[in-house]
C-alpha cells in the first residue's frame, strides 16, 4: 500500500469517489489537537459541563486576544445571521446543555462581553462540534462545509493549549 491507502480505500469502497482532502484538512488535524487539549486541560476527560472550570485554566497572551475576538466573531456571525446553523450544533436535551445553549445565544446578542466569556462560548461550540463529528451524521459533503469551523476551533485549541502551558 502507498502512503494514501485510506483515501484510496474510501474512494473505492465507501462511495467517496471525489474525496477532496483540501476541503477536509482542518478536520483531519482536529482529533490530534483535541487529544492534546483534553490531555493537558481536562485530565483526559473533557466534559462540556466543566467548560467554565476549563476556561479559567486558559490564559490568553494579550497579543493573542485579537485572535480570540476573531474566532468569537466568526461563530457569532455564523450562528446569529443564520440561526438554523446553530441548531445543528445539536445540544442535548438535558437541562445543563439547554442552559449552555441559552447562555451562548445571550452572549451573542450582547454588544460587549469579557474575554473569558468569549473563551467559554468558543469552548462550548468546540465541544458540540467535536460531538457532532464523532457522533453525528457523517456525509462527506456536509463535512466539507465544516472545514472552516474546524479551522477556527483548531486555532482556538492551539491558543488554549499555549495559554494553559504558559501558566503551568
Buried (B, 14 or more C-beta within 10 A) or exposed (E): EEEEEEBEEBBEEEEBEEBEEEBBBBBEBBEEBBEBBBEBBBEEEBEBEBBEEBBEBBBBEEEBEEBBEEBBEBBBEBBEEEEEBBEBBBBEEEEEBEEBBEBBBEBBEEEEBEBBBBBBBBBBBBBBBBBBBEEBEEEBEEBBEBBEBBBBBBBBBBBBBBBBEEEE
